[in-house]
Amino acid sequence: MCCILLFTLEKNSFEFKLMEYLLKSKGFYHNKFGKPYLQKSNYYISVSYSSSVKVYAFCKMNLGIDIEIKEKINLEFIKSIFSIHERQYILIDSNYSLERFYDIWTRKESYSKLLGIGLSKQLLRENIFKKKVQFQTISLIINERQYILNICTKSGFDILFLVIVL
């Protein structure tokens, strides 16, 4: 069982500025691939951006998150970068192709953030369904736009703090 505590903050709000201050005071750094970490904390952190929305996730377990706005795109390019199984999953039902594309894309991004290595060509070609991790997928509507968010952990989580900055 997991519990997700969701908070939304306005970009210029006092609460957001306080959160940024607290992050800096805890030693907010990035590794050589851009994975954020808190030096003086028992919490792991992951950050993602899409359009004007920024998401922070805090958890006592290592994690990766990714958020993407669902926009119509030409799916032809998936033939050259996704595994055969993933392409079949995306294209099997044209009514859900876009939804499935963003689900796989955010899973791959969140998985790469969990590992702290960034998204590579090799990872794009690997079948994300065969990874020994757990995903939590959340669909959101923010300012009348649809987003998909994936959270990736090695073995699930009990409590996750999720902060969405608008």
Residue frames as qw, qx, qy, qz and C-alpha x, y, z in Angstrom:
[[0.000, 0.888, 0.459, 0.000, 0.00, 0.00, 0.00],
 [0.429, 0.087, -0.008, 0.899, 1.22, 3.48, -0.76],
 [0.049, -0.860, -0.421, 0.286, 0.10, 6.93, 0.23],
 [0.426, 0.334, 0.198, 0.817, 0.71, 9.96, -1.96],
 [0.140, -0.763, -0.358, 0.519, 0.43, 13.35, -0.30],
 [0.425, 0.495, 0.394, 0.647, -0.15, 15.91, -3.05],
 [0.160, -0.729, -0.215, 0.630, 0.45, 19.64, -2.66],
 [0.472, 0.631, 0.327, 0.521, 0.06, 22.35, -5.28],
 [0.346, -0.635, -0.108, 0.682, 1.87, 25.68, -4.99],
 [0.403, 0.908, 0.109, 0.045, 1.85, 28.86, -7.00],
 [0.746, 0.343, -0.125, 0.557, 5.30, 29.68, -8.38],
 [0.169, 0.541, -0.221, 0.794, 5.56, 33.03, -6.57],
 [0.656, -0.649, -0.258, -0.288, 3.85, 31.97, -3.35],
 [0.311, -0.732, 0.510, -0.327, 5.41, 32.21, 0.08],
 [0.901, -0.191, 0.371, -0.122, 5.11, 28.42, 0.45],
 [0.859, 0.461, -0.013, 0.222, 7.11, 27.79, -2.74],
 [0.228, 0.797, -0.380, 0.411, 9.82, 30.25, -1.70],
 [0.594, -0.573, 0.477, -0.302, 9.95, 28.58, 1.71],
 [0.972, 0.064, 0.224, 0.021, 10.30, 25.15, 0.10],
 [0.665, 0.644, -0.180, 0.333, 13.15, 26.40, -2.11],
 [0.123, -0.783, 0.453, -0.409, 14.87, 27.92, 0.92],
 [0.797, -0.375, 0.426, -0.208, 14.54, 24.67, 2.88],
 [0.937, 0.314, 0.056, 0.140, 15.92, 22.66, -0.05],
 [0.426, 0.740, -0.323, 0.408, 18.95, 24.92, -0.29],
 [0.372, -0.688, 0.480, -0.397, 19.53, 24.73, 3.46],
 [0.912, -0.164, 0.360, -0.107, 19.50, 20.90, 3.25],
 [0.284, -0.488, 0.690, 0.452, 22.22, 20.94, 0.60],
 [0.749, 0.534, 0.324, -0.220, 20.34, 20.61, -2.71],
 [0.148, -0.568, 0.645, 0.489, 22.84, 19.34, -5.31],
 [0.853, 0.428, -0.041, -0.297, 22.92, 17.46, -8.65],
 [0.754, -0.244, 0.513, 0.330, 25.12, 14.55, -9.71],
 [0.175, -0.369, 0.542, 0.734, 27.02, 14.64, -13.02],
 [0.067, 0.301, 0.831, 0.463, 23.91, 13.41, -14.89],
 [0.242, -0.345, -0.147, -0.895, 21.61, 16.01, -13.29],
 [0.582, -0.467, -0.663, -0.070, 19.93, 13.79, -10.64],
 [0.209, -0.702, 0.224, -0.644, 19.11, 15.99, -7.65],
 [0.688, -0.272, -0.626, 0.246, 19.93, 14.93, -4.12],
 [0.368, -0.854, 0.060, -0.363, 19.74, 16.39, -0.63],
 [0.472, 0.423, -0.651, 0.418, 23.04, 16.14, 1.19],
 [0.042, -0.177, 0.685, -0.705, 21.69, 16.65, 4.72],
 [0.681, -0.021, 0.095, -0.726, 18.48, 14.64, 4.60],
 [0.435, -0.044, 0.896, -0.079, 17.02, 11.14, 4.88],
 [0.629, 0.587, 0.386, -0.334, 14.81, 11.87, 1.86],
 [0.441, 0.065, 0.613, 0.652, 15.43, 11.25, -1.81],
 [0.295, 0.670, 0.150, -0.664, 14.22, 13.81, -4.32],
 [0.426, 0.227, 0.675, 0.558, 13.26, 13.75, -7.97],
 [0.174, 0.610, 0.106, -0.766, 12.21, 16.71, -10.11],
 [0.392, 0.319, 0.719, 0.477, 10.43, 16.97, -13.46],
 [0.158, 0.471, 0.022, -0.868, 9.13, 19.78, -15.68],
 [0.285, 0.381, 0.765, 0.435, 6.55, 19.97, -18.45],
 [0.024, 0.778, 0.378, 0.502, 5.22, 23.16, -19.95],
 [0.080, -0.669, 0.253, -0.694, 4.81, 25.55, -17.01],
 [0.835, -0.485, -0.010, -0.261, 4.39, 22.79, -14.40],
 [0.283, 0.522, -0.738, 0.319, 7.24, 21.66, -12.14],
 [0.872, -0.377, -0.196, -0.244, 6.95, 18.60, -9.90],
 [0.037, 0.553, -0.746, 0.371, 9.05, 17.69, -6.87],
 [0.881, -0.259, -0.341, -0.200, 8.81, 14.23, -5.28],
 [0.091, -0.591, 0.675, -0.431, 10.25, 13.42, -1.86],
 [0.931, -0.167, -0.233, -0.226, 10.47, 9.89, -0.47],
 [0.559, -0.647, 0.517, -0.039, 12.54, 7.86, 1.99],
 [0.798, 0.056, 0.539, 0.263, 13.36, 5.51, -0.91],
 [0.165, -0.308, 0.504, 0.790, 15.25, 6.29, -4.10],
 [0.487, 0.616, 0.597, -0.167, 12.83, 7.30, -6.85],
 [0.172, -0.064, 0.446, 0.876, 12.46, 8.90, -10.23],
 [0.354, 0.650, 0.551, -0.386, 9.53, 10.90, -11.59],
 [0.157, 0.003, 0.492, 0.857, 8.53, 12.31, -14.93],
 [0.335, 0.642, 0.509, -0.465, 5.60, 14.46, -15.97],
 [0.182, 0.021, 0.586, 0.789, 4.57, 15.20, -19.53],
 [0.463, 0.398, 0.182, -0.771, 1.75, 17.21, -21.00],
 [0.548, 0.263, 0.779, 0.154, -0.35, 15.06, -23.32],
 [0.303, 0.640, -0.179, -0.684, -0.14, 16.71, -26.73],
 [0.877, 0.420, 0.222, -0.073, -0.91, 15.20, -30.10],
 [0.152, -0.668, 0.620, 0.382, 2.25, 14.05, -31.83],
 [0.769, 0.412, -0.403, -0.275, 3.18, 11.97, -34.85],
 [0.791, -0.422, 0.431, -0.105, 4.00, 8.50, -33.54],
 [0.835, 0.510, -0.206, 0.030, 6.04, 7.44, -36.58],
 [0.182, 0.730, -0.587, 0.298, 9.32, 8.02, -34.75],
 [0.714, -0.430, 0.468, -0.295, 8.64, 5.26, -32.19],
 [0.960, 0.276, -0.050, -0.016, 9.63, 2.68, -34.81],
 [0.591, 0.581, -0.395, 0.397, 13.24, 3.72, -34.50],
 [0.009, 0.557, -0.556, 0.617, 13.57, 4.05, -30.73],
 [0.678, -0.303, 0.412, -0.528, 11.19, 1.79, -28.78],
 [0.265, -0.167, 0.949, 0.047, 11.29, -2.00, -28.40],
 [0.276, -0.135, -0.776, -0.551, 9.04, -4.15, -30.58],
 [0.257, -0.462, -0.822, 0.214, 6.86, -5.03, -27.57],
 [0.053, -0.500, -0.302, 0.810, 6.42, -1.35, -26.65],
 [0.183, 0.166, -0.442, -0.862, 5.54, -0.40, -30.24],
 [0.292, -0.283, -0.863, -0.300, 2.93, -3.15, -30.37],
 [0.206, -0.516, -0.671, 0.491, 1.48, -1.97, -27.04],
 [0.030, 0.421, 0.036, -0.906, 1.26, 1.61, -28.30],
 [0.273, 0.214, -0.503, -0.792, -0.16, 0.86, -31.74],
 [0.020, 0.190, 0.981, 0.028, -2.50, -2.07, -30.98],
 [0.028, 0.749, 0.659, -0.068, -5.47, 0.25, -30.37],
 [0.299, 0.409, 0.156, 0.848, -5.42, 3.64, -32.12],
 [0.361, -0.802, -0.306, -0.365, -7.92, 5.03, -29.59],
 [0.667, -0.736, 0.026, 0.110, -5.30, 4.74, -26.85],
 [0.792, 0.338, -0.066, 0.504, -2.02, 5.14, -28.78],
 [0.124, 0.737, -0.193, 0.636, -1.22, 8.61, -27.51],
 [0.666, -0.645, 0.171, -0.333, -2.04, 7.69, -23.90],
 [0.972, -0.141, 0.077, 0.173, 0.13, 4.57, -24.15],
 [0.606, 0.547, -0.148, 0.559, 3.02, 6.44, -25.77],
 [0.120, -0.747, 0.273, -0.594, 3.13, 8.96, -22.91],
 [0.856, -0.471, 0.130, -0.168, 2.81, 6.17, -20.35],
 [0.925, 0.082, -0.002, 0.371, 5.88, 4.39, -21.77],
 [0.392, 0.663, -0.147, 0.621, 7.81, 7.63, -22.28],
 [0.354, -0.747, 0.251, -0.504, 7.27, 8.80, -18.69],
 [0.944, -0.316, 0.088, 0.017, 8.13, 5.32, -17.40],
 [0.806, 0.303, -0.072, 0.504, 11.45, 5.41, -19.27],
 [0.116, 0.725, -0.189, 0.652, 12.21, 8.94, -18.07],
 [0.621, -0.662, 0.192, -0.373, 11.30, 8.15, -14.45],
 [0.977, -0.114, 0.016, 0.181, 13.37, 4.93, -14.60],
 [0.624, 0.468, -0.152, 0.607, 16.41, 6.83, -15.89],
 [0.167, -0.736, 0.216, -0.619, 15.96, 9.35, -13.07],
 [0.875, -0.462, 0.064, -0.129, 15.73, 6.53, -10.52],
 [0.905, 0.060, -0.007, 0.421, 19.10, 5.26, -11.78],
 [0.263, -0.863, 0.092, 0.422, 20.47, 8.80, -11.94],
 [0.575, -0.129, 0.555, 0.587, 21.92, 8.30, -15.42],
 [0.284, 0.507, -0.195, -0.790, 19.73, 10.27, -17.80],
 [0.813, 0.395, 0.354, -0.239, 17.80, 8.91, -20.77],
 [0.195, -0.487, 0.691, 0.498, 20.08, 7.23, -23.31],
 [0.582, 0.310, -0.504, -0.557, 19.54, 5.67, -26.75],
 [0.292, 0.096, -0.949, 0.073, 20.19, 2.26, -25.23],
 [0.170, 0.215, 0.735, -0.621, 17.56, 2.78, -22.52],
 [0.521, 0.333, -0.047, -0.785, 15.06, 4.00, -25.12],
 [0.565, 0.254, -0.687, -0.379, 15.46, 0.70, -27.00],
 [0.106, 0.044, -0.942, 0.316, 15.12, -1.48, -23.90],
 [0.448, -0.478, -0.637, -0.408, 11.70, -2.87, -23.00],
 [0.180, -0.434, 0.401, -0.786, 10.57, -0.91, -19.93],
 [0.829, -0.271, -0.093, -0.481, 8.05, -3.64, -19.05],
 [0.886, 0.045, -0.419, 0.190, 10.92, -6.04, -18.30],
 [0.161, 0.528, -0.486, 0.677, 12.57, -3.82, -15.68],
 [0.553, -0.368, -0.713, 0.226, 12.39, -5.06, -12.09],
 [0.040, 0.007, -0.292, 0.955, 10.89, -1.86, -10.70],
 [0.063, 0.629, 0.756, -0.171, 7.46, -0.55, -9.75],
 [0.060, 0.227, 0.250, 0.939, 5.58, 2.30, -11.39],
 [0.089, 0.622, 0.630, -0.457, 2.75, 4.45, -10.14],
 [0.167, 0.292, 0.476, 0.813, 0.97, 6.26, -12.98],
 [0.036, 0.618, 0.512, -0.595, -1.13, 9.34, -12.27],
 [0.224, 0.535, 0.491, 0.651, -3.23, 11.29, -14.75],
 [0.171, -0.523, -0.353, 0.756, -3.70, 14.96, -13.89],
 [0.232, 0.757, 0.409, 0.454, -5.66, 17.89, -15.27],
 [0.383, -0.518, -0.160, 0.748, -3.94, 21.19, -14.54],
 [0.129, 0.541, -0.096, -0.826, -5.27, 24.44, -15.96],
 [0.753, 0.471, 0.167, -0.429, -7.50, 22.46, -18.34],
 [0.496, 0.585, -0.623, -0.153, -4.54, 20.52, -19.82],
 [0.976, -0.189, -0.012, -0.107, -3.97, 16.79, -19.43],
 [0.076, 0.706, -0.691, 0.134, -0.71, 15.52, -17.95],
 [0.953, -0.127, -0.273, -0.019, 0.65, 12.08, -17.14],
 [0.177, -0.753, 0.567, -0.284, 3.04, 11.49, -14.27],
 [0.920, -0.020, -0.390, 0.032, 4.99, 8.31, -13.57],
 [0.387, -0.742, 0.493, -0.238, 6.82, 7.53, -10.34],
 [0.844, 0.239, -0.477, 0.050, 9.43, 4.78, -10.41],
 [0.438, -0.663, 0.545, -0.267, 10.88, 2.97, -7.37],
 [0.260, 0.339, -0.903, -0.051, 12.73, -0.30, -6.94],
 [0.226, -0.190, -0.943, 0.151, 10.24, -1.79, -4.50],
 [0.279, -0.737, -0.543, -0.288, 7.30, 0.59, -4.05],
 [0.137, 0.283, -0.368, 0.875, 6.90, 3.15, -1.28],
 [0.180, -0.513, -0.762, 0.352, 4.82, 3.81, 1.79],
 [0.023, 0.889, 0.303, -0.343, 4.55, 7.60, 1.72],
 [0.497, 0.243, 0.305, 0.775, 5.49, 9.98, -1.05],
 [0.005, 0.753, 0.235, -0.615, 5.31, 13.76, -0.86],
 [0.451, 0.395, 0.530, 0.600, 4.50, 15.21, -4.26],
 [0.031, -0.694, -0.173, 0.698, 4.64, 18.98, -4.80],
 [0.461, 0.534, 0.521, 0.480, 3.28, 20.44, -8.04],
 [0.164, -0.532, -0.053, 0.829, 4.31, 24.01, -8.77],
 [0.430, 0.710, 0.536, 0.153, 2.10, 25.95, -11.17]]
